[in-house]
Amino acid sequence: MLARLALFELAEAEDGATFMPMPSDPRARRVAEMVLAEPAGARELDDLARTAGASARTITRLFPVETDLTCP
């Protein structure tokens, strides 16, 4: 859910200067880069994860660890 929230927030962000730490894990970083390259895109997390070579579950676990972002 956290990854979906992050993807939603990136797509809805009006300020291009909004800071989000980039993951260092290559798979999570590829997902972040895909979203940043097409922020209005409506790709599903499963599709993004598969393209990055991981499962949606793995990406969902990696994002909080790699970015220090948590859900309230």
RODRENMI-524693 format. One line per field, with one value per residue (C-alpha): residue in three letters; z, y, x; residue number from 1. Coordinates in steps of 0.05 Angstrom, whole numbers. Layout:
BEGIN
res (Ala_...)
c3 (Z_...)
c2 (Y_...)
c1 (X_...)
n (NUM_...)
// end
This chain:
BEGIN
res (Met_Leu_Ala_Arg_Leu_Ala_Leu_Phe_Glu_Leu_Ala_Glu_Ala_Glu_Asp_Gly_Ala_Thr_Phe_Met_Pro_Met_Pro_Ser_Asp_Pro_Arg_Ala_Arg_Arg_Val_Ala_Glu_Met_Val_Leu_Ala_Glu_Pro_Ala_Gly_Ala_Arg_Glu_Leu_Asp_Asp_Leu_Ala_Arg_Thr_Ala_Gly_Ala_Ser_Ala_Arg_Thr_Ile_Thr_Arg_Leu_Phe_Pro_Val_Glu_Thr_Asp_Leu_Thr_Cys_Pro)
c3 (0_15_-55_-85_-41_-63_-136_-127_-93_-147_-201_-165_-144_-175_-151_-191_-135_-87_-55_-50_-33_-89_-71_-79_-93_-170_-174_-131_-166_-234_-210_-183_-248_-289_-248_-250_-326_-334_-271_-301_-324_-298_-295_-241_-188_-212_-282_-256_-211_-265_-313_-259_-247_-180_-151_-126_-56_-60_-85_-30_22_-9_-14_61_75_17_24_100_83_123_123_179)
c2 (0_47_39_54_115_140_128_165_223_228_229_282_327_396_419_388_405_357_316_241_201_154_81_51_-20_-27_-55_-3_52_28_32_103_124_96_134_198_192_187_215_218_146_97_36_-15_-32_-104_-81_-32_-85_-138_-90_-76_-150_-158_-174_-121_-149_-140_-68_-54_-79_-43_28_42_12_48_116_120_139_107_111_152)
c1 (0_57_85_17_11_80_62_-4_31_83_30_-11_46_41_109_165_213_178_233_228_290_311_319_388_363_365_295_262_302_278_206_218_251_194_143_183_191_116_83_14_19_-31_13_-5_46_48_67_120_150_150_186_237_249_214_146_98_108_183_176_125_175_235_206_199_268_302_269_255_183_128_52_21)
n (1_2_3_4_5_6_7_8_9_10_11_12_13_14_15_16_17_18_19_20_21_22_23_24_25_26_27_28_29_30_31_32_33_34_35_36_37_38_39_40_41_42_43_44_45_46_47_48_49_50_51_52_53_54_55_56_57_58_59_60_61_62_63_64_65_66_67_68_69_70_71_72)
// end
